[in-house]
Amino acid sequence: MTSTEAAECSGGAADVAAAAPVRVPTPADIASLYECMERELGPTNWWPADTLFEIMVGAVLTQNTAWGNVDRSLAALKSAGVLDPHAIAALEPEALQGLIRPSGFYRNKAKTLQSLSRWYVERCGADPDGARGLTDDGLRSELLSLFGVGGETADDLVLYVFSRRAFVADTYARRLFAFLGFTVPTGYPAFHKAFAPAVLASDLTVAQLKEFHGLIDEYGKAYRDDAAKAASFLTGWRHG
């Protein structure tokens, strides 16, 4: 083989690789996956909280930490009688930092909690109905404009606090869809942009979308790597 032929061969292989199809789920895939997971794992009754504002706080505190640490912080806030948007907005930053210290990154998380609490009070009257005039995209955009609120936290809030249709494209979802053979883009925004349309075009209700997130997370905790997933009930769905 000449060097020219070798180069042509190499270029052809690269072209084939570049042309590999991008595989994303259809709305029917999402519905089927939900039904399978709900049958095997449900109900999860996720998100665990006594109030909607507790969900808001938990969504911020759970960033980059284990839920056990979040529980400790929530317990401290409850014990201090400040698990309320008005109270958190009015707290001295150092006092709030001390209460949520178990969750880590407590300085930034305290700043985020106060920014979110003030927005919730001033924009919404500390009531999800106060955002009724916002579209789903508009609500998500406003949340993303707040200090420390990224895509995952915004989607948690849109779904669980404001009861709007949303897809939480977290690490567990990324691992699941990659295992199932779908093309998962790098980074939260790209993954969300590629997969949210199919999820939101499915016939899942808001309640089912909440449960879908819970099912994905419970599955990820029970089957932590691809070997465990390959031995799970989803293997049949994957090849079905």
C-alpha positions in Angstrom: 0.0 0.0 0.0 1.4 3.4 -0.9 1.5 6.3 1.5 -1.3 8.0 -0.5 -3.5 4.9 -0.3 -2.8 4.6 3.5 -3.8 8.3 3.9 -7.0 7.7 1.9 -7.8 4.6 4.0 -7.2 6.6 7.2 -9.3 9.5 6.0 -12.1 7.1 5.1 -12.2 5.6 8.6 -12.3 9.0 10.1 -15.2 9.9 7.9 -17.1 6.8 8.9 -16.5 7.6 12.6 -17.6 11.2 12.1 -20.7 10.0 10.4 -21.7 7.7 13.3 -25.4 8.4 14.1 -26.3 10.4 17.1 -28.8 8.4 19.1 -31.2 10.2 21.4 -34.4 8.9 22.9 -37.9 9.4 21.4 -40.9 10.4 23.5 -42.0 6.7 23.2 -38.6 5.6 24.6 -39.1 7.9 27.6 -42.6 6.6 28.3 -41.5 3.0 27.9 -38.5 3.5 30.2 -40.6 5.2 32.8 -43.1 2.4 32.8 -40.4 -0.2 33.2 -38.7 1.6 36.0 -41.9 2.5 37.8 -43.0 -1.2 37.7 -39.7 -2.4 39.2 -38.7 0.4 41.6 -41.7 2.7 42.3 -43.1 4.5 44.0 -40.1 6.6 45.2 -42.1 9.6 46.5 -39.2 11.8 45.7 -38.5 14.7 46.8 -38.5 14.1 50.5 -39.5 17.3 52.4 -42.1 18.8 54.7 -42.6 22.0 52.7 -41.9 23.4 49.3 -39.4 25.8 50.7 -37.5 22.9 52.2 -37.2 21.5 48.7 -35.8 24.8 47.5 -33.2 24.8 50.3 -32.3 21.1 49.8 -31.9 21.6 46.0 -29.2 24.2 46.8 -27.5 22.3 49.6 -27.3 19.0 47.7 -24.9 20.4 45.2 -21.6 18.5 45.4 -22.4 16.7 48.6 -24.1 13.6 50.0 -27.7 13.8 51.1 -26.8 12.9 54.7 -24.9 16.2 54.9 -28.0 18.0 53.6 -30.1 16.4 56.2 -27.8 17.7 58.9 -28.0 21.2 57.5 -31.8 21.1 57.2 -32.1 19.9 60.8 -29.9 22.8 62.0 -32.1 25.3 60.1 -35.2 23.8 61.5 -33.8 23.8 65.0 -32.9 27.4 64.7 -36.4 28.2 63.4 -35.2 29.8 60.2 -36.3 27.3 57.5 -38.4 30.0 56.0 -37.6 32.4 53.0 -38.1 35.6 55.0 -35.9 34.3 57.8 -33.1 33.2 55.5 -33.2 36.4 53.5 -32.8 38.4 56.8 -30.1 36.3 58.4 -26.5 37.5 58.8 -24.5 35.6 56.2 -22.1 34.3 58.9 -25.0 32.8 60.9 -26.4 31.1 57.8 -23.0 29.8 56.9 -22.6 28.2 60.3 -26.0 26.4 60.1 -25.3 24.9 56.7 -21.6 24.1 57.2 -22.2 20.3 57.1 -23.2 20.6 53.4 -19.8 22.1 52.4 -19.1 25.1 50.2 -21.1 26.9 52.8 -20.1 30.5 51.9 -21.3 30.2 48.3 -24.3 28.1 49.3 -25.3 30.7 51.9 -25.1 33.4 49.3 -27.2 31.3 46.9 -29.8 30.6 49.5 -30.2 34.3 50.3 -30.4 35.3 46.7 -33.0 32.6 46.0 -35.0 33.5 49.1 -35.1 37.1 48.3 -36.2 36.4 44.8 -38.9 34.0 46.1 -40.2 36.6 48.5 -39.9 39.7 46.2 -40.8 38.1 42.9 -43.3 35.4 44.0 -44.6 36.5 47.4 -43.1 33.4 48.8 -45.6 31.3 47.0 -45.2 29.3 43.8 -48.4 30.8 42.4 -46.6 34.1 42.3 -44.7 32.8 39.2 -47.9 31.9 37.4 -47.4 34.7 34.8 -44.0 33.3 33.8 -43.7 30.7 31.0 -41.7 27.5 31.9 -38.7 28.8 30.0 -39.1 32.3 31.5 -39.2 30.8 35.0 -36.1 28.7 34.4 -34.3 31.7 33.0 -35.0 33.8 36.0 -33.8 31.1 38.3 -30.6 30.7 36.3 -29.9 34.4 36.7 -29.6 34.0 40.5 -26.2 33.6 42.1 -25.2 30.0 42.3 -28.2 28.5 40.6 -27.1 26.2 37.8 -29.1 24.1 35.4 -29.7 21.2 37.7 -30.8 23.3 40.6 -33.1 25.3 38.3 -34.7 22.2 36.9 -35.2 20.7 40.4 -37.0 23.9 41.4 -39.1 24.2 38.2 -40.3 20.6 38.6 -40.6 20.1 42.4 -41.5 23.5 43.7 -43.3 25.2 40.8 -44.8 21.9 39.5 -43.8 22.7 35.9 -42.7 20.1 33.3 -38.9 19.7 33.5 -36.1 17.2 33.0 -33.4 17.0 35.6 -30.3 16.0 33.6 -28.2 15.0 36.5 -25.3 12.6 36.8 -27.5 9.6 37.4 -29.5 10.4 34.3 -26.3 10.8 32.3 -25.0 7.4 33.4 -28.3 5.7 32.7 -28.8 7.0 29.2 -25.2 6.3 28.3 -25.6 2.7 29.5 -28.8 2.4 27.4 -26.7 3.2 24.3 -27.8 6.8 23.7 -25.4 9.5 22.7 -24.9 11.7 25.8 -23.2 15.1 25.2 -20.7 16.4 27.7 -21.8 19.0 30.2 -25.2 19.6 31.8 -26.5 22.3 29.3 -25.7 20.2 26.2 -27.2 17.0 27.8 -30.3 18.9 28.9 -30.7 20.5 25.5 -30.4 17.2 23.6 -32.7 15.1 25.9 -35.2 17.5 27.4 -37.3 17.8 24.2 -38.0 14.0 24.1 -38.8 14.0 27.8 -41.1 17.0 27.6 -42.8 15.7 24.4 -43.7 12.4 26.2 -47.1 12.0 27.8 -45.7 11.9 31.3 -47.6 14.2 33.7 -45.8 16.6 36.1 -46.3 14.0 38.9 -44.8 11.3 36.7 -41.8 13.5 35.7 -41.1 14.0 39.4 -41.3 10.3 39.9 -39.1 9.7 36.8 -36.3 11.8 38.3 -36.7 9.8 41.6 -36.6 6.5 39.7 -33.5 7.5 37.8 -31.7 8.4 41.0 -32.8 5.4 42.9 -31.7 3.2 40.0 -28.3 4.9 39.9 -27.8 4.3 43.7 -28.8 0.7 43.4 -26.8 -0.1 40.2 -23.7 2.1 40.5 -21.6 0.8 37.5 -22.2 -0.6 34.1 -21.6 -4.2 35.3 -24.4 -3.8 37.9 -26.6 -2.2 35.4 -26.0 -5.0 32.9 -27.3 -7.4 35.5 -30.4 -5.3 36.2 -33.9 -5.4 35.0 -33.2 -2.7 32.4 -30.9 -5.0 30.3 -34.0 -6.5 28.6 -35.3 -3.0 27.9 -32.0 -2.0 26.5 -32.0 -4.7 23.9 -35.7 -4.7 23.4 
